[in-house]
Amino acid sequence: MSSLERIAARRAELDQLAEALAKRLAEVDAEREELAVAERVLRRLYEQEAEDATGGQDAGPPQRVQVAGRSVLKVPHRSEVPDASALPGDYQRMLKIVQAAGGPVMVKDVGAELRIDTSVPGRLEPLRGKLSKLAGRGWLHKLPNGTFTRRP
């Protein structure tokens, strides 16, 4: 192989490497942008919660807050409102299902009551998140085994 052929072969290798690195850099940039958006959303949520905590808002219909330019329903802490009517409708339904169970209830059981296809992997994760949010806000109690019960 002549020197010119070796140079051409090496140039081709470097061109392929440069192409692969450019593709990887684009992937990294896209992920960094996603993280920046997530950070902005979390900052807005924290700011809105801080405003709500200091503003002493009255109980009433479910409140809407802005997250990433979208209006979403806020789930208040149990101590902030007199009853569950301040919860968004889907959260009220979940709360009633757990309360009616009379004991610990699994997420898939709540999903079945809500007519969610429990056979599809990952379909229950948003529901698990909502039930955990209700537990975190004092509406339900989450047991160590992942089941949920009513709070007295």
Backbone hydrogen bonds in HBPLUS format (Angstrom, degrees):
<---DONOR---> <-ACCEPTOR-->    atom                        ^
c    i                          cat <-CA-CA->   ^        H-A-AA   ^      H-
h    n   atom  resd res      DA  || num        DHA   H-A  angle D-A-AA Bond
n    s   type  num  typ     dist DA aas  dist angle  dist       angle   num
A0006-ARG N   A0002-SER O   2.99 MM   4  6.33 155.5  2.05 151.7 158.6     1
A0007-ILE N   A0003-SER O   2.94 MM   4  6.15 155.8  2.00 147.5 154.3     2
A0008-ALA N   A0004-LEU O   2.96 MM   4  6.16 159.6  2.01 145.7 151.0     3
A0009-ALA N   A0005-GLU O   2.89 MM   4  6.09 155.9  1.95 145.8 152.6     4
A0010-ARG N   A0006-ARG O   2.89 MM   4  6.06 161.1  1.93 147.3 152.6     5
A0011-ARG N   A0007-ILE O   2.87 MM   4  6.04 154.9  1.93 146.9 154.4     6
A0012-ALA N   A0008-ALA O   2.97 MM   4  6.20 153.0  2.05 144.1 150.9     7
A0013-GLU N   A0009-ALA O   3.01 MM   4  6.33 154.0  2.07 147.1 153.9     8
A0014-LEU N   A0010-ARG O   2.92 MM   4  6.19 160.7  1.96 151.8 156.8     9
A0015-ASP N   A0011-ARG O   2.84 MM   4  6.08 148.0  1.95 145.4 154.9    10
A0016-GLN N   A0012-ALA O   3.03 MM   4  6.28 154.9  2.09 146.3 152.1    11
A0017-LEU N   A0013-GLU O   2.94 MM   4  6.23 156.9  2.00 148.0 154.9    12
A0018-ALA N   A0014-LEU O   2.82 MM   4  5.99 158.4  1.87 147.1 153.0    13
A0019-GLU N   A0015-ASP O   2.98 MM   4  6.18 152.0  2.06 143.0 150.4    14
A0020-ALA N   A0016-GLN O   2.97 MM   4  6.23 159.3  2.01 149.2 154.5    15
A0021-LEU N   A0017-LEU O   2.87 MM   4  6.10 160.0  1.91 151.8 157.7    16
A0022-ALA N   A0018-ALA O   2.93 MM   4  6.06 153.1  2.00 143.5 150.8    17
A0023-LYS N   A0019-GLU O   3.03 MM   4  6.27 154.8  2.10 145.2 151.7    18
A0024-ARG N   A0020-ALA O   2.99 MM   4  6.25 160.5  2.03 148.6 153.9    19
A0025-LEU N   A0021-LEU O   2.84 MM   4  6.01 155.9  1.90 148.1 155.0    20
A0026-ALA N   A0022-ALA O   3.01 MM   4  6.23 151.3  2.10 143.2 150.3    21
A0027-GLU N   A0023-LYS O   3.10 MM   4  6.43 152.1  2.18 145.5 152.8    22
A0028-VAL N   A0024-ARG O   2.93 MM   4  6.23 157.2  1.98 150.8 156.9    23
A0029-ASP N   A0025-LEU O   2.88 MM   4  6.09 161.7  1.92 150.5 155.5    24
A0030-ALA N   A0026-ALA O   2.98 MM   4  6.18 155.5  2.05 144.9 151.3    25
A0031-GLU N   A0027-GLU O   3.03 MM   4  6.29 159.1  2.08 149.0 154.1    26
A0032-ARG N   A0028-VAL O   2.90 MM   4  6.14 156.6  1.96 151.1 158.0    27
A0033-GLU N   A0029-ASP O   3.00 MM   4  6.22 150.3  2.09 145.0 152.7    28
A0034-GLU N   A0030-ALA O   3.05 MM   4  6.37 154.2  2.12 146.3 153.0    29
A0035-LEU N   A0031-GLU O   2.97 MM   4  6.25 156.7  2.02 149.8 155.9    30
A0036-ALA N   A0032-ARG O   2.97 MM   4  6.22 149.0  2.07 142.9 151.4    31
A0037-VAL N   A0033-GLU O   3.02 MM   4  6.33 154.3  2.09 149.3 155.5    32
A0038-ALA N   A0034-GLU O   2.96 MM   4  6.23 163.6  1.99 151.0 155.5    33
A0039-GLU N   A0035-LEU O   2.89 MM   4  6.07 155.1  1.96 146.5 153.4    34
A0040-ARG N   A0036-ALA O   3.03 MM   4  6.28 154.9  2.09 144.1 150.3    35
A0041-VAL N   A0037-VAL O   2.97 MM   4  6.26 160.1  2.01 154.3 159.6    36
A0042-LEU N   A0038-ALA O   2.98 MM   4  6.21 166.6  1.99 152.5 155.7    37
A0043-ARG N   A0039-GLU O   2.95 MM   4  6.15 158.6  2.00 148.4 154.6    38
A0044-ARG N   A0040-ARG O   3.01 MM   4  6.27 159.1  2.06 149.1 154.3    39
A0045-LEU N   A0041-VAL O   2.96 MM   4  6.26 160.4  2.00 152.7 158.3    40
A0046-TYR N   A0042-LEU O   2.90 MM   4  6.12 166.3  1.91 155.4 158.6    41
A0047-GLU N   A0043-ARG O   2.90 MM   4  6.09 157.7  1.95 148.6 155.1    42
A0048-GLN N   A0044-ARG O   2.86 MM   4  6.06 160.9  1.90 152.5 157.5    43
A0049-GLU N   A0045-LEU O   2.88 MM   4  6.10 159.3  1.93 153.0 158.7    44
A0050-ALA N   A0046-TYR O   2.94 MM   4  6.09 153.3  2.01 144.0 151.5    45
A0051-GLU N   A0047-GLU O   2.92 MM   4  6.17 153.5  1.99 146.3 153.6    46
A0052-ASP N   A0048-GLN O   2.88 MM   4  6.08 159.5  1.92 147.3 153.1    47
A0053-ALA N   A0049-GLU O   2.90 MM   4  6.05 154.8  1.96 145.2 152.0    48
A0054-THR N   A0050-ALA O   3.12 MM   4  6.30 149.1  2.22 143.1 150.3    49
A0055-GLY N   A0051-GLU O   2.72 MM   4  5.68 133.5  1.94 144.8 158.7    50
A0074-LYS N   A0063-GLN O   2.68 MM  11  5.36 158.1  1.73 163.8 163.7    51
A0065-VAL N   A0072-VAL O   2.81 MM   7  5.49 157.0  1.86 158.0 164.8    52
A0072-VAL N   A0065-VAL O   2.85 MM   7  5.49 165.7  1.87 161.8 165.5    53
A0067-VAL N   A0070-ARG O   2.76 MM   3  5.22 164.7  1.78 156.2 160.3    54
A0070-ARG N   A0067-VAL O   2.87 MM   3  5.22 163.0  1.90 116.3 121.5    55
A0080-GLU N   A0077-HIS O   2.95 MM   3  5.36 153.6  2.02 112.1 120.5    56
A0078-ARG N   A0137-ARG O   2.83 MM  59  6.04 167.8  1.85 173.8 169.6    57
A0086-ALA N   A0083-ASP O   3.45 MM   3  6.52 174.6  2.46 124.9 125.7    58
A0087-LEU N   A0084-ALA O   2.98 MM   3  5.44 164.9  2.00 116.1 121.0    59
A0091-TYR N   A0088-PRO O   3.05 MM   3  5.45 123.0  2.38 109.4 123.6    60
A0092-GLN N   A0088-PRO O   3.01 MM   4  6.33 149.3  2.11 151.7 161.4    61
A0093-ARG N   A0089-GLY O   3.02 MM   4  6.35 154.6  2.09 151.1 157.2    62
A0094-MET N   A0090-ASP O   3.10 MM   4  6.36 160.3  2.14 143.1 148.0    63
A0095-LEU N   A0091-TYR O   2.95 MM   4  6.11 161.9  1.98 148.1 153.2    64
A0096-LYS N   A0092-GLN O   2.97 MM   4  6.19 157.7  2.02 148.8 154.4    65
A0097-ILE N   A0093-ARG O   3.01 MM   4  6.26 155.0  2.07 149.8 156.4    66
A0098-VAL N   A0094-MET O   3.09 MM   4  6.38 165.0  2.12 155.5 158.2    67
A0099-GLN N   A0095-LEU O   2.94 MM   4  6.11 161.7  1.98 150.1 155.9    68
A0100-ALA N   A0096-LYS O   2.86 MM   4  5.93 152.1  1.94 145.4 152.7    69
A0101-ALA N   A0097-ILE O   3.18 MM   4  6.30 129.2  2.45 138.3 150.2    70
A0101-ALA N   A0098-VAL O   3.24 MM   3  5.23 138.8  2.42  95.7 107.0    71
A0105-VAL N   A0148-PHE O   2.87 MM  43  5.30 152.6  1.95 140.1 148.7    72
A0148-PHE N   A0105-VAL O   2.91 MM  43  5.30 162.3  1.94 143.9 147.9    73
A0109-ASP N   A0106-MET O   3.06 MM   3  5.30 129.9  2.32 101.7 114.7    74
A0110-VAL N   A0106-MET O   3.23 MM   4  6.66 154.4  2.30 150.8 157.4    75
A0111-GLY N   A0107-VAL O   2.85 MM   4  6.13 160.2  1.89 153.5 159.9    76
A0112-ALA N   A0108-LYS O   2.87 MM   4  6.05 148.4  1.97 138.5 146.6    77
A0113-GLU N   A0109-ASP O   3.07 MM   4  6.33 156.0  2.13 143.6 149.4    78
A0114-LEU N   A0110-VAL O   3.00 MM   4  6.29 142.6  2.15 144.5 155.3    79
A0116-ILE N   A0111-GLY O   2.80 MM   5  5.03 174.1  1.80 149.3 149.0    80
A0115-ARG N   A0112-ALA O   3.04 MM   3  4.86 157.0  2.09 101.3 107.1    81
A0123-ARG N   A0120-VAL O   3.14 MM   3  5.64 164.1  2.17 135.1 137.6    82
A0125-GLU N   A0122-GLY O   3.34 MM   3  5.35 153.1  2.42  99.5 107.0    83
A0128-ARG N   A0124-LEU O   2.80 MM   4  6.09 155.9  1.86 156.8 164.9    84
A0129-GLY N   A0125-GLU O   2.94 MM   4  6.17 153.7  2.01 149.0 155.8    85
A0130-LYS N   A0126-PRO O   3.01 MM   4  6.32 150.0  2.10 142.5 150.2    86
A0131-LEU N   A0127-LEU O   2.89 MM   4  6.18 162.8  1.92 155.9 160.3    87
A0132-SER N   A0128-ARG O   2.88 MM   4  6.02 155.3  1.94 145.1 152.5    88
A0133-LYS N   A0129-GLY O   2.88 MM   4  6.07 143.8  2.01 138.5 148.8    89
A0134-LEU N   A0130-LYS O   2.92 MM   4  6.26 154.6  1.99 146.6 153.0    90
A0135-ALA N   A0131-LEU O   2.93 MM   4  6.25 150.5  2.02 144.0 152.5    91
A0136-GLY N   A0132-SER O   2.77 MM   4  5.99 158.7  1.82 147.7 153.9    92
A0137-ARG N   A0133-LYS O   2.92 MM   4  6.08 135.2  2.12 143.2 154.7    93
A0139-TRP N   A0134-LEU O   2.81 MM   5  5.13 145.7  1.93 166.3 158.5    94
A0140-LEU N   A0134-LEU O   3.37 MM   6  5.71 146.8  2.48 107.9 108.2    95
A0138-GLY N   A0135-ALA O   3.09 MM   3  5.16 162.8  2.12 106.8 110.7    96
A0141-HIS N   A0149-THR O   2.85 MM   8  5.20 162.9  1.88 151.2 152.6    97
A0149-THR N   A0141-HIS O   2.87 MM   8  5.20 157.3  1.92 150.1 157.8    98
A0143-LEU N   A0147-THR O   2.85 MM   4  5.43 163.9  1.87 157.1 162.0    99
A0146-GLY N   A0143-LEU O   2.92 MM   3  5.52 161.5  1.95 125.9 128.1   100
